[in-house]
Amino acid sequence: MTGSTRSSSGLDDRRKRLLFRCWHRGTREMDLILGRFADVEIAGLTEGELTQLEHLIEVPDPDLYAALTGDKPLAPEYASALYDRIKAFRAVEHDA
């Protein structure tokens, strides 16, 4: 997969921006993890989950990747139910 498979058509501006940012992280591994998750889940995220995602994508790629792969723990201020969903999505359904 080389990029988003989901059109941003029909999404509000906040979701469009997050979808783009999830696919343009800076490292290909994180593009694939967050981008795939966003393709599938972005339309259905609640306002609270969107806020959690906005906060989570501020974590530098090496730190977030290490946390998602289990190499080191995620800083507690970024831990959330949404992070757990992303980690489960990556590990079980869409391993990157």
Phi and psi restraints in degrees (range 20) as a CNS / XPLOR table:
assign (resid 1 and name C) (resid 2 and name N)
       (resid 2 and name CA) (resid 2 and name C) 1.0 -109.4 20.0 2
assign (resid 2 and name N) (resid 2 and name CA)
       (resid 2 and name C) (resid 3 and name N) 1.0 -3.5 20.0 2
assign (resid 2 and name C) (resid 3 and name N)
       (resid 3 and name CA) (resid 3 and name C) 1.0 173.8 20.0 2
assign (resid 3 and name N) (resid 3 and name CA)
       (resid 3 and name C) (resid 4 and name N) 1.0 -172.1 20.0 2
assign (resid 3 and name C) (resid 4 and name N)
       (resid 4 and name CA) (resid 4 and name C) 1.0 -57.9 20.0 2
assign (resid 4 and name N) (resid 4 and name CA)
       (resid 4 and name C) (resid 5 and name N) 1.0 140.0 20.0 2
assign (resid 4 and name C) (resid 5 and name N)
       (resid 5 and name CA) (resid 5 and name C) 1.0 -105.6 20.0 2
assign (resid 5 and name N) (resid 5 and name CA)
       (resid 5 and name C) (resid 6 and name N) 1.0 0.2 20.0 2
assign (resid 5 and name C) (resid 6 and name N)
       (resid 6 and name CA) (resid 6 and name C) 1.0 -108.2 20.0 2
assign (resid 6 and name N) (resid 6 and name CA)
       (resid 6 and name C) (resid 7 and name N) 1.0 133.7 20.0 2
assign (resid 6 and name C) (resid 7 and name N)
       (resid 7 and name CA) (resid 7 and name C) 1.0 -77.3 20.0 2
assign (resid 7 and name N) (resid 7 and name CA)
       (resid 7 and name C) (resid 8 and name N) 1.0 146.1 20.0 2
assign (resid 7 and name C) (resid 8 and name N)
       (resid 8 and name CA) (resid 8 and name C) 1.0 -85.4 20.0 2
assign (resid 8 and name N) (resid 8 and name CA)
       (resid 8 and name C) (resid 9 and name N) 1.0 -0.4 20.0 2
assign (resid 8 and name C) (resid 9 and name N)
       (resid 9 and name CA) (resid 9 and name C) 1.0 -58.6 20.0 2
assign (resid 9 and name N) (resid 9 and name CA)
       (resid 9 and name C) (resid 10 and name N) 1.0 131.9 20.0 2
assign (resid 9 and name C) (resid 10 and name N)
       (resid 10 and name CA) (resid 10 and name C) 1.0 89.0 20.0 2
assign (resid 10 and name N) (resid 10 and name CA)
       (resid 10 and name C) (resid 11 and name N) 1.0 -7.3 20.0 2
assign (resid 10 and name C) (resid 11 and name N)
       (resid 11 and name CA) (resid 11 and name C) 1.0 -91.2 20.0 2
assign (resid 11 and name N) (resid 11 and name CA)
       (resid 11 and name C) (resid 12 and name N) 1.0 147.5 20.0 2
assign (resid 11 and name C) (resid 12 and name N)
       (resid 12 and name CA) (resid 12 and name C) 1.0 -72.1 20.0 2
assign (resid 12 and name N) (resid 12 and name CA)
       (resid 12 and name C) (resid 13 and name N) 1.0 167.1 20.0 2
assign (resid 12 and name C) (resid 13 and name N)
       (resid 13 and name CA) (resid 13 and name C) 1.0 -58.6 20.0 2
assign (resid 13 and name N) (resid 13 and name CA)
       (resid 13 and name C) (resid 14 and name N) 1.0 -38.5 20.0 2
assign (resid 13 and name C) (resid 14 and name N)
       (resid 14 and name CA) (resid 14 and name C) 1.0 -62.1 20.0 2
assign (resid 14 and name N) (resid 14 and name CA)
       (resid 14 and name C) (resid 15 and name N) 1.0 -46.5 20.0 2
assign (resid 14 and name C) (resid 15 and name N)
       (resid 15 and name CA) (resid 15 and name C) 1.0 -66.8 20.0 2
assign (resid 15 and name N) (resid 15 and name CA)
       (resid 15 and name C) (resid 16 and name N) 1.0 -39.5 20.0 2
assign (resid 15 and name C) (resid 16 and name N)
       (resid 16 and name CA) (resid 16 and name C) 1.0 -59.1 20.0 2
assign (resid 16 and name N) (resid 16 and name CA)
       (resid 16 and name C) (resid 17 and name N) 1.0 -45.2 20.0 2
assign (resid 16 and name C) (resid 17 and name N)
       (resid 17 and name CA) (resid 17 and name C) 1.0 -63.2 20.0 2
assign (resid 17 and name N) (resid 17 and name CA)
       (resid 17 and name C) (resid 18 and name N) 1.0 -43.8 20.0 2
assign (resid 17 and name C) (resid 18 and name N)
       (resid 18 and name CA) (resid 18 and name C) 1.0 -66.7 20.0 2
assign (resid 18 and name N) (resid 18 and name CA)
       (resid 18 and name C) (resid 19 and name N) 1.0 -40.0 20.0 2
assign (resid 18 and name C) (resid 19 and name N)
       (resid 19 and name CA) (resid 19 and name C) 1.0 -59.6 20.0 2
assign (resid 19 and name N) (resid 19 and name CA)
       (resid 19 and name C) (resid 20 and name N) 1.0 -46.1 20.0 2
assign (resid 19 and name C) (resid 20 and name N)
       (resid 20 and name CA) (resid 20 and name C) 1.0 -61.0 20.0 2
assign (resid 20 and name N) (resid 20 and name CA)
       (resid 20 and name C) (resid 21 and name N) 1.0 -46.7 20.0 2
assign (resid 20 and name C) (resid 21 and name N)
       (resid 21 and name CA) (resid 21 and name C) 1.0 -65.5 20.0 2
assign (resid 21 and name N) (resid 21 and name CA)
       (resid 21 and name C) (resid 22 and name N) 1.0 -33.1 20.0 2
assign (resid 21 and name C) (resid 22 and name N)
       (resid 22 and name CA) (resid 22 and name C) 1.0 -67.4 20.0 2
assign (resid 22 and name N) (resid 22 and name CA)
       (resid 22 and name C) (resid 23 and name N) 1.0 -31.1 20.0 2
assign (resid 22 and name C) (resid 23 and name N)
       (resid 23 and name CA) (resid 23 and name C) 1.0 -89.9 20.0 2
assign (resid 23 and name N) (resid 23 and name CA)
       (resid 23 and name C) (resid 24 and name N) 1.0 -7.4 20.0 2
assign (resid 23 and name C) (resid 24 and name N)
       (resid 24 and name CA) (resid 24 and name C) 1.0 -129.0 20.0 2
assign (resid 24 and name N) (resid 24 and name CA)
       (resid 24 and name C) (resid 25 and name N) 1.0 62.3 20.0 2
assign (resid 24 and name C) (resid 25 and name N)
       (resid 25 and name CA) (resid 25 and name C) 1.0 -80.2 20.0 2
assign (resid 25 and name N) (resid 25 and name CA)
       (resid 25 and name C) (resid 26 and name N) 1.0 -38.3 20.0 2
assign (resid 25 and name C) (resid 26 and name N)
       (resid 26 and name CA) (resid 26 and name C) 1.0 124.6 20.0 2
assign (resid 26 and name N) (resid 26 and name CA)
       (resid 26 and name C) (resid 27 and name N) 1.0 -27.8 20.0 2
assign (resid 26 and name C) (resid 27 and name N)
       (resid 27 and name CA) (resid 27 and name C) 1.0 -122.5 20.0 2
assign (resid 27 and name N) (resid 27 and name CA)
       (resid 27 and name C) (resid 28 and name N) 1.0 141.1 20.0 2
assign (resid 27 and name C) (resid 28 and name N)
       (resid 28 and name CA) (resid 28 and name C) 1.0 -61.8 20.0 2
assign (resid 28 and name N) (resid 28 and name CA)
       (resid 28 and name C) (resid 29 and name N) 1.0 -38.2 20.0 2
assign (resid 28 and name C) (resid 29 and name N)
       (resid 29 and name CA) (resid 29 and name C) 1.0 -60.0 20.0 2
assign (resid 29 and name N) (resid 29 and name CA)
       (resid 29 and name C) (resid 30 and name N) 1.0 -44.2 20.0 2
assign (resid 29 and name C) (resid 30 and name N)
       (resid 30 and name CA) (resid 30 and name C) 1.0 -73.5 20.0 2
assign (resid 30 and name N) (resid 30 and name CA)
       (resid 30 and name C) (resid 31 and name N) 1.0 -32.6 20.0 2
assign (resid 30 and name C) (resid 31 and name N)
       (resid 31 and name CA) (resid 31 and name C) 1.0 -56.5 20.0 2
assign (resid 31 and name N) (resid 31 and name CA)
       (resid 31 and name C) (resid 32 and name N) 1.0 -46.7 20.0 2
assign (resid 31 and name C) (resid 32 and name N)
       (resid 32 and name CA) (resid 32 and name C) 1.0 -68.1 20.0 2
assign (resid 32 and name N) (resid 32 and name CA)
       (resid 32 and name C) (resid 33 and name N) 1.0 -40.1 20.0 2
assign (resid 32 and name C) (resid 33 and name N)
       (resid 33 and name CA) (resid 33 and name C) 1.0 -69.2 20.0 2
assign (resid 33 and name N) (resid 33 and name CA)
       (resid 33 and name C) (resid 34 and name N) 1.0 -58.7 20.0 2
assign (resid 33 and name C) (resid 34 and name N)
       (resid 34 and name CA) (resid 34 and name C) 1.0 -72.4 20.0 2
assign (resid 34 and name N) (resid 34 and name CA)
       (resid 34 and name C) (resid 35 and name N) 1.0 -35.4 20.0 2
assign (resid 34 and name C) (resid 35 and name N)
       (resid 35 and name CA) (resid 35 and name C) 1.0 -64.5 20.0 2
assign (resid 35 and name N) (resid 35 and name CA)
       (resid 35 and name C) (resid 36 and name N) 1.0 -45.3 20.0 2
assign (resid 35 and name C) (resid 36 and name N)
       (resid 36 and name CA) (resid 36 and name C) 1.0 -63.2 20.0 2
assign (resid 36 and name N) (resid 36 and name CA)
       (resid 36 and name C) (resid 37 and name N) 1.0 -42.7 20.0 2
assign (resid 36 and name C) (resid 37 and name N)
       (resid 37 and name CA) (resid 37 and name C) 1.0 -60.1 20.0 2
assign (resid 37 and name N) (resid 37 and name CA)
       (resid 37 and name C) (resid 38 and name N) 1.0 -47.3 20.0 2
assign (resid 37 and name C) (resid 38 and name N)
       (resid 38 and name CA) (resid 38 and name C) 1.0 -63.5 20.0 2
assign (resid 38 and name N) (resid 38 and name CA)
       (resid 38 and name C) (resid 39 and name N) 1.0 -40.3 20.0 2
assign (resid 38 and name C) (resid 39 and name N)
       (resid 39 and name CA) (resid 39 and name C) 1.0 -53.2 20.0 2
assign (resid 39 and name N) (resid 39 and name CA)
       (resid 39 and name C) (resid 40 and name N) 1.0 -43.7 20.0 2
assign (resid 39 and name C) (resid 40 and name N)
       (resid 40 and name CA) (resid 40 and name C) 1.0 -82.9 20.0 2
assign (resid 40 and name N) (resid 40 and name CA)
       (resid 40 and name C) (resid 41 and name N) 1.0 -38.0 20.0 2
assign (resid 40 and name C) (resid 41 and name N)
       (resid 41 and name CA) (resid 41 and name C) 1.0 -107.3 20.0 2
assign (resid 41 and name N) (resid 41 and name CA)
       (resid 41 and name C) (resid 42 and name N) 1.0 -17.3 20.0 2
assign (resid 41 and name C) (resid 42 and name N)
       (resid 42 and name CA) (resid 42 and name C) 1.0 -56.4 20.0 2
assign (resid 42 and name N) (resid 42 and name CA)
       (resid 42 and name C) (resid 43 and name N) 1.0 -40.8 20.0 2
assign (resid 42 and name C) (resid 43 and name N)
       (resid 43 and name CA) (resid 43 and name C) 1.0 -65.3 20.0 2
assign (resid 43 and name N) (resid 43 and name CA)
       (resid 43 and name C) (resid 44 and name N) 1.0 -29.5 20.0 2
assign (resid 43 and name C) (resid 44 and name N)
       (resid 44 and name CA) (resid 44 and name C) 1.0 -98.2 20.0 2
assign (resid 44 and name N) (resid 44 and name CA)
       (resid 44 and name C) (resid 45 and name N) 1.0 -0.1 20.0 2
assign (resid 44 and name C) (resid 45 and name N)
       (resid 45 and name CA) (resid 45 and name C) 1.0 -70.2 20.0 2
assign (resid 45 and name N) (resid 45 and name CA)
       (resid 45 and name C) (resid 46 and name N) 1.0 140.5 20.0 2
assign (resid 45 and name C) (resid 46 and name N)
       (resid 46 and name CA) (resid 46 and name C) 1.0 -75.7 20.0 2
assign (resid 46 and name N) (resid 46 and name CA)
       (resid 46 and name C) (resid 47 and name N) 1.0 169.2 20.0 2
assign (resid 46 and name C) (resid 47 and name N)
       (resid 47 and name CA) (resid 47 and name C) 1.0 -58.6 20.0 2
assign (resid 47 and name N) (resid 47 and name CA)
       (resid 47 and name C) (resid 48 and name N) 1.0 -41.6 20.0 2
assign (resid 47 and name C) (resid 48 and name N)
       (resid 48 and name CA) (resid 48 and name C) 1.0 -63.1 20.0 2
assign (resid 48 and name N) (resid 48 and name CA)
       (resid 48 and name C) (resid 49 and name N) 1.0 -40.4 20.0 2
assign (resid 48 and name C) (resid 49 and name N)
       (resid 49 and name CA) (resid 49 and name C) 1.0 -68.7 20.0 2
assign (resid 49 and name N) (resid 49 and name CA)
       (resid 49 and name C) (resid 50 and name N) 1.0 -36.1 20.0 2
assign (resid 49 and name C) (resid 50 and name N)
       (resid 50 and name CA) (resid 50 and name C) 1.0 -62.0 20.0 2
assign (resid 50 and name N) (resid 50 and name CA)
       (resid 50 and name C) (resid 51 and name N) 1.0 -41.0 20.0 2
assign (resid 50 and name C) (resid 51 and name N)
       (resid 51 and name CA) (resid 51 and name C) 1.0 -63.0 20.0 2
assign (resid 51 and name N) (resid 51 and name CA)
       (resid 51 and name C) (resid 52 and name N) 1.0 -42.6 20.0 2
assign (resid 51 and name C) (resid 52 and name N)
       (resid 52 and name CA) (resid 52 and name C) 1.0 -61.9 20.0 2
assign (resid 52 and name N) (resid 52 and name CA)
       (resid 52 and name C) (resid 53 and name N) 1.0 -41.6 20.0 2
assign (resid 52 and name C) (resid 53 and name N)
       (resid 53 and name CA) (resid 53 and name C) 1.0 -65.7 20.0 2
assign (resid 53 and name N) (resid 53 and name CA)
       (resid 53 and name C) (resid 54 and name N) 1.0 -42.6 20.0 2
assign (resid 53 and name C) (resid 54 and name N)
       (resid 54 and name CA) (resid 54 and name C) 1.0 -58.5 20.0 2
assign (resid 54 and name N) (resid 54 and name CA)
       (resid 54 and name C) (resid 55 and name N) 1.0 -40.4 20.0 2
assign (resid 54 and name C) (resid 55 and name N)
       (resid 55 and name CA) (resid 55 and name C) 1.0 -68.7 20.0 2
assign (resid 55 and name N) (resid 55 and name CA)
       (resid 55 and name C) (resid 56 and name N) 1.0 -45.1 20.0 2
assign (resid 55 and name C) (resid 56 and name N)
       (resid 56 and name CA) (resid 56 and name C) 1.0 -64.1 20.0 2
assign (resid 56 and name N) (resid 56 and name CA)
       (resid 56 and name C) (resid 57 and name N) 1.0 -37.4 20.0 2
assign (resid 56 and name C) (resid 57 and name N)
       (resid 57 and name CA) (resid 57 and name C) 1.0 -74.5 20.0 2
assign (resid 57 and name N) (resid 57 and name CA)
       (resid 57 and name C) (resid 58 and name N) 1.0 -2.4 20.0 2
assign (resid 57 and name C) (resid 58 and name N)
       (resid 58 and name CA) (resid 58 and name C) 1.0 -81.0 20.0 2
assign (resid 58 and name N) (resid 58 and name CA)
       (resid 58 and name C) (resid 59 and name N) 1.0 -14.3 20.0 2
assign (resid 58 and name C) (resid 59 and name N)
       (resid 59 and name CA) (resid 59 and name C) 1.0 -68.4 20.0 2
assign (resid 59 and name N) (resid 59 and name CA)
       (resid 59 and name C) (resid 60 and name N) 1.0 132.2 20.0 2
assign (resid 59 and name C) (resid 60 and name N)
       (resid 60 and name CA) (resid 60 and name C) 1.0 -56.9 20.0 2
assign (resid 60 and name N) (resid 60 and name CA)
       (resid 60 and name C) (resid 61 and name N) 1.0 143.3 20.0 2
assign (resid 60 and name C) (resid 61 and name N)
       (resid 61 and name CA) (resid 61 and name C) 1.0 -49.1 20.0 2
assign (resid 61 and name N) (resid 61 and name CA)
       (resid 61 and name C) (resid 62 and name N) 1.0 -49.1 20.0 2
assign (resid 61 and name C) (resid 62 and name N)
       (resid 62 and name CA) (resid 62 and name C) 1.0 -60.0 20.0 2
assign (resid 62 and name N) (resid 62 and name CA)
       (resid 62 and name C) (resid 63 and name N) 1.0 -38.4 20.0 2
assign (resid 62 and name C) (resid 63 and name N)
       (resid 63 and name CA) (resid 63 and name C) 1.0 -70.8 20.0 2
assign (resid 63 and name N) (resid 63 and name CA)
       (resid 63 and name C) (resid 64 and name N) 1.0 -43.6 20.0 2
assign (resid 63 and name C) (resid 64 and name N)
       (resid 64 and name CA) (resid 64 and name C) 1.0 -67.7 20.0 2
assign (resid 64 and name N) (resid 64 and name CA)
       (resid 64 and name C) (resid 65 and name N) 1.0 -41.8 20.0 2
assign (resid 64 and name C) (resid 65 and name N)
       (resid 65 and name CA) (resid 65 and name C) 1.0 -62.0 20.0 2
assign (resid 65 and name N) (resid 65 and name CA)
       (resid 65 and name C) (resid 66 and name N) 1.0 -44.4 20.0 2
assign (resid 65 and name C) (resid 66 and name N)
       (resid 66 and name CA) (resid 66 and name C) 1.0 -60.9 20.0 2
assign (resid 66 and name N) (resid 66 and name CA)
       (resid 66 and name C) (resid 67 and name N) 1.0 -38.8 20.0 2
assign (resid 66 and name C) (resid 67 and name N)
       (resid 67 and name CA) (resid 67 and name C) 1.0 -68.7 20.0 2
assign (resid 67 and name N) (resid 67 and name CA)
       (resid 67 and name C) (resid 68 and name N) 1.0 -43.8 20.0 2
assign (resid 67 and name C) (resid 68 and name N)
       (resid 68 and name CA) (resid 68 and name C) 1.0 -66.8 20.0 2
assign (resid 68 and name N) (resid 68 and name CA)
       (resid 68 and name C) (resid 69 and name N) 1.0 -28.9 20.0 2
assign (resid 68 and name C) (resid 69 and name N)
       (resid 69 and name CA) (resid 69 and name C) 1.0 -92.5 20.0 2
assign (resid 69 and name N) (resid 69 and name CA)
       (resid 69 and name C) (resid 70 and name N) 1.0 -1.8 20.0 2
assign (resid 69 and name C) (resid 70 and name N)
       (resid 70 and name CA) (resid 70 and name C) 1.0 84.9 20.0 2
assign (resid 70 and name N) (resid 70 and name CA)
       (resid 70 and name C) (resid 71 and name N) 1.0 9.7 20.0 2
assign (resid 70 and name C) (resid 71 and name N)
       (resid 71 and name CA) (resid 71 and name C) 1.0 -77.2 20.0 2
assign (resid 71 and name N) (resid 71 and name CA)
       (resid 71 and name C) (resid 72 and name N) 1.0 -26.7 20.0 2
assign (resid 71 and name C) (resid 72 and name N)
       (resid 72 and name CA) (resid 72 and name C) 1.0 -157.2 20.0 2
assign (resid 72 and name N) (resid 72 and name CA)
       (resid 72 and name C) (resid 73 and name N) 1.0 155.2 20.0 2
assign (resid 72 and name C) (resid 73 and name N)
       (resid 73 and name CA) (resid 73 and name C) 1.0 -73.3 20.0 2
assign (resid 73 and name N) (resid 73 and name CA)
       (resid 73 and name C) (resid 74 and name N) 1.0 152.1 20.0 2
assign (resid 73 and name C) (resid 74 and name N)
       (resid 74 and name CA) (resid 74 and name C) 1.0 -79.2 20.0 2
assign (resid 74 and name N) (resid 74 and name CA)
       (resid 74 and name C) (resid 75 and name N) 1.0 141.6 20.0 2
assign (resid 74 and name C) (resid 75 and name N)
       (resid 75 and name CA) (resid 75 and name C) 1.0 -55.5 20.0 2
assign (resid 75 and name N) (resid 75 and name CA)
       (resid 75 and name C) (resid 76 and name N) 1.0 136.6 20.0 2
assign (resid 75 and name C) (resid 76 and name N)
       (resid 76 and name CA) (resid 76 and name C) 1.0 -55.4 20.0 2
assign (resid 76 and name N) (resid 76 and name CA)
       (resid 76 and name C) (resid 77 and name N) 1.0 -32.2 20.0 2
assign (resid 76 and name C) (resid 77 and name N)
       (resid 77 and name CA) (resid 77 and name C) 1.0 -68.7 20.0 2
assign (resid 77 and name N) (resid 77 and name CA)
       (resid 77 and name C) (resid 78 and name N) 1.0 -12.0 20.0 2
assign (resid 77 and name C) (resid 78 and name N)
       (resid 78 and name CA) (resid 78 and name C) 1.0 -105.7 20.0 2
assign (resid 78 and name N) (resid 78 and name CA)
       (resid 78 and name C) (resid 79 and name N) 1.0 -11.1 20.0 2
assign (resid 78 and name C) (resid 79 and name N)
       (resid 79 and name CA) (resid 79 and name C) 1.0 -68.4 20.0 2
assign (resid 79 and name N) (resid 79 and name CA)
       (resid 79 and name C) (resid 80 and name N) 1.0 133.7 20.0 2
assign (resid 79 and name C) (resid 80 and name N)
       (resid 80 and name CA) (resid 80 and name C) 1.0 -159.9 20.0 2
assign (resid 80 and name N) (resid 80 and name CA)
       (resid 80 and name C) (resid 81 and name N) 1.0 170.3 20.0 2
assign (resid 80 and name C) (resid 81 and name N)
       (resid 81 and name CA) (resid 81 and name C) 1.0 -62.7 20.0 2
assign (resid 81 and name N) (resid 81 and name CA)
       (resid 81 and name C) (resid 82 and name N) 1.0 -34.0 20.0 2
assign (resid 81 and name C) (resid 82 and name N)
       (resid 82 and name CA) (resid 82 and name C) 1.0 -66.4 20.0 2
assign (resid 82 and name N) (resid 82 and name CA)
       (resid 82 and name C) (resid 83 and name N) 1.0 -42.4 20.0 2
assign (resid 82 and name C) (resid 83 and name N)
       (resid 83 and name CA) (resid 83 and name C) 1.0 -57.5 20.0 2
assign (resid 83 and name N) (resid 83 and name CA)
       (resid 83 and name C) (resid 84 and name N) 1.0 -44.7 20.0 2
assign (resid 83 and name C) (resid 84 and name N)
       (resid 84 and name CA) (resid 84 and name C) 1.0 -60.4 20.0 2
assign (resid 84 and name N) (resid 84 and name CA)
       (resid 84 and name C) (resid 85 and name N) 1.0 -39.3 20.0 2
assign (resid 84 and name C) (resid 85 and name N)
       (resid 85 and name CA) (resid 85 and name C) 1.0 -64.1 20.0 2
assign (resid 85 and name N) (resid 85 and name CA)
       (resid 85 and name C) (resid 86 and name N) 1.0 -42.6 20.0 2
assign (resid 85 and name C) (resid 86 and name N)
       (resid 86 and name CA) (resid 86 and name C) 1.0 -63.7 20.0 2
assign (resid 86 and name N) (resid 86 and name CA)
       (resid 86 and name C) (resid 87 and name N) 1.0 -43.6 20.0 2
assign (resid 86 and name C) (resid 87 and name N)
       (resid 87 and name CA) (resid 87 and name C) 1.0 -63.5 20.0 2
assign (resid 87 and name N) (resid 87 and name CA)
       (resid 87 and name C) (resid 88 and name N) 1.0 -43.2 20.0 2
assign (resid 87 and name C) (resid 88 and name N)
       (resid 88 and name CA) (resid 88 and name C) 1.0 -67.1 20.0 2
assign (resid 88 and name N) (resid 88 and name CA)
       (resid 88 and name C) (resid 89 and name N) 1.0 -39.8 20.0 2
assign (resid 88 and name C) (resid 89 and name N)
       (resid 89 and name CA) (resid 89 and name C) 1.0 -60.4 20.0 2
assign (resid 89 and name N) (resid 89 and name CA)
       (resid 89 and name C) (resid 90 and name N) 1.0 -45.9 20.0 2
assign (resid 89 and name C) (resid 90 and name N)
       (resid 90 and name CA) (resid 90 and name C) 1.0 -64.5 20.0 2
assign (resid 90 and name N) (resid 90 and name CA)
       (resid 90 and name C) (resid 91 and name N) 1.0 -47.5 20.0 2
assign (resid 90 and name C) (resid 91 and name N)
       (resid 91 and name CA) (resid 91 and name C) 1.0 -72.8 20.0 2
assign (resid 91 and name N) (resid 91 and name CA)
       (resid 91 and name C) (resid 92 and name N) 1.0 -38.4 20.0 2
assign (resid 91 and name C) (resid 92 and name N)
       (resid 92 and name CA) (resid 92 and name C) 1.0 -94.1 20.0 2
assign (resid 92 and name N) (resid 92 and name CA)
       (resid 92 and name C) (resid 93 and name N) 1.0 -44.7 20.0 2
assign (resid 92 and name C) (resid 93 and name N)
       (resid 93 and name CA) (resid 93 and name C) 1.0 -107.2 20.0 2
assign (resid 93 and name N) (resid 93 and name CA)
       (resid 93 and name C) (resid 94 and name N) 1.0 -33.5 20.0 2
assign (resid 93 and name C) (resid 94 and name N)
       (resid 94 and name CA) (resid 94 and name C) 1.0 -137.1 20.0 2
assign (resid 94 and name N) (resid 94 and name CA)
       (resid 94 and name C) (resid 95 and name N) 1.0 55.3 20.0 2
assign (resid 94 and name C) (resid 95 and name N)
       (resid 95 and name CA) (resid 95 and name C) 1.0 -58.0 20.0 2
assign (resid 95 and name N) (resid 95 and name CA)
       (resid 95 and name C) (resid 96 and name N) 1.0 125.1 20.0 2
